[in-house]
Amino acid sequence: MNTVFVLSGPNLRRLGSREPDVYGADTYEDLVELCRETGRLLDLHVEVRQTDDEAEMIGWVHEAADARTPIVINPAAFTHYSYALRDALAQRTAPLIEVHISNPAAREEFRHTSVVAGVATGTIAGFGLRSYVLALQALAVILADKQPG
């Protein structure tokens, strides 16, 4: 069974109370359960982590690179300015899917640029928590395509 890290950046633990008109009413705990259940259905072991700390996020990315672990990442605000995170993600050794709950391109102008997208396998945005489901499904397909035979 493949392990996948699902990493979420700043303020995502506040889901359910943070701008529900943008991010919906589901909580972070709902997101964790959705990711784990999706993983079970796809035969993936999903480790879900959230941090408000850039250094901690980079440490997790290094851990994934060292272990060749695929990543689904919602960098949140780090998306738009964290060149340190982008450089860490560029060291990836497995597929990387960038996700966003909302569609950054349909929001404030400062959200239109992702420094992460250029080093990601792909980006899924604007489908609410389902963005994570779609990302895990994409990873499952990518990983199955790499299996011998």
Rosetta blueprint (number, residue, H / E / L):
1 M L
2 N E
3 T E
4 V E
5 F E
6 V E
7 L E
8 S E
9 G L
10 P L
11 N L
12 L H
13 R H
14 R H
15 L L
16 G L
17 S L
18 R L
19 E L
20 P H
21 D H
22 V H
23 Y H
24 G L
25 A L
26 D L
27 T L
28 Y H
29 E H
30 D H
31 L H
32 V H
33 E H
34 L H
35 C H
36 R H
37 E H
38 T H
39 G H
40 R H
41 L H
42 L L
43 D L
44 L E
45 H E
46 V E
47 E E
48 V E
49 R E
50 Q E
51 T L
52 D L
53 D L
54 E H
55 A H
56 E H
57 M H
58 I H
59 G H
60 W H
61 V H
62 H H
63 E H
64 A H
65 A H
66 D H
67 A H
68 R L
69 T L
70 P L
71 I E
72 V E
73 I E
74 N E
75 P L
76 A H
77 A H
78 F H
79 T H
80 H H
81 Y L
82 S L
83 Y H
84 A H
85 L H
86 R H
87 D H
88 A H
89 L H
90 A L
91 Q L
92 R L
93 T L
94 A L
95 P L
96 L E
97 I E
98 E E
99 V E
100 H E
101 I L
102 S L
103 N L
104 P H
105 A H
106 A H
107 R L
108 E L
109 E H
110 F H
111 R H
112 H H
113 T L
114 S L
115 V L
116 V L
117 A H
118 G H
119 V H
120 A L
121 T L
122 G E
123 T E
124 I E
125 A E
126 G L
127 F L
128 G L
129 L L
130 R H
131 S H
132 Y H
133 V H
134 L H
135 A H
136 L H
137 Q H
138 A H
139 L H
140 A H
141 V H
142 I H
143 L H
144 A H
145 D H
146 K L
147 Q L
148 P L
149 G L
